[in-house]
């Protein structure tokens, strides 16, 4: 049981670290770039859910979401 808790702690620390690095990476982005990235992320999740996790659905969803996110904040 001890090994399982250690694995959970390491996974939690890794997840927190990746989230903090991801947020720091967005600090220099413009509003339009942030919208594009968010749209791509949401599109990838939506595409994966709608297609049962297929690679084509995930990539297609990311592409469509990225384009929509890019156009939302276009000047």
C-alpha positions in Angstrom: 0.0 0.0 0.0 2.9 2.3 0.7 4.1 2.1 -2.9 0.7 3.1 -4.2 0.6 6.2 -2.1 4.1 7.2 -3.2 3.0 6.8 -6.8 -0.1 9.0 -6.2 2.0 11.7 -4.6 4.5 11.7 -7.4 1.7 11.9 -10.0 0.1 14.7 -8.1 3.3 16.7 -7.9 4.0 16.1 -11.6 0.6 17.3 -12.5 0.8 20.4 -10.4 4.3 21.2 -11.9 3.0 20.8 -15.5 0.0 23.0 -14.7 2.3 25.8 -13.3 4.7 25.5 -16.3 1.8 25.7 -18.7 0.4 28.8 -17.0 3.8 30.5 -17.1 4.2 29.7 -20.8 1.0 31.7 -21.5 2.2 34.8 -19.8 3.7 36.3 -22.9 0.9 35.4 -25.3 -1.5 37.9 -26.8 -5.2 37.5 -26.1 -5.8 36.1 -29.6 -3.0 33.5 -29.1 -4.5 32.4 -25.8 -7.9 32.1 -27.4 -6.4 29.9 -30.1 -4.7 27.7 -27.6 -7.8 27.3 -25.5 -9.9 26.6 -28.6 -7.5 23.9 -29.7 -7.5 22.3 -26.3 -11.3 22.3 -26.0 -11.7 21.2 -29.6 -9.3 18.3 -29.0 -11.2 17.1 -25.9 -14.5 17.5 -27.7 -13.2 15.6 -30.8 -11.9 12.8 -28.6 -15.2 12.5 -26.7 -17.3 12.6 -29.9 -15.2 10.0 -31.7 -14.5 7.6 -28.8 -10.9 8.7 -28.6 -9.8 8.3 -32.2 -6.7 10.1 -33.2 -8.3 11.7 -36.3 -11.2 13.0 -34.2 -8.9 14.5 -31.6 -6.6 16.2 -34.1 -9.6 17.3 -36.2 -11.3 18.8 -33.1 -8.1 20.6 -32.1 -7.8 22.1 -35.6 -11.4 23.3 -35.7 -11.3 24.6 -32.1 -8.0 26.4 -32.8 -9.5 28.1 -35.9 -12.6 29.1 -34.0 -10.6 30.4 -31.0 -8.4 32.4 -33.4 -11.3 34.0 -35.1 -13.2 34.9 -31.9 -10.6 37.6 -30.9 -9.7 38.7 -34.3 -9.5 42.5 -34.7 
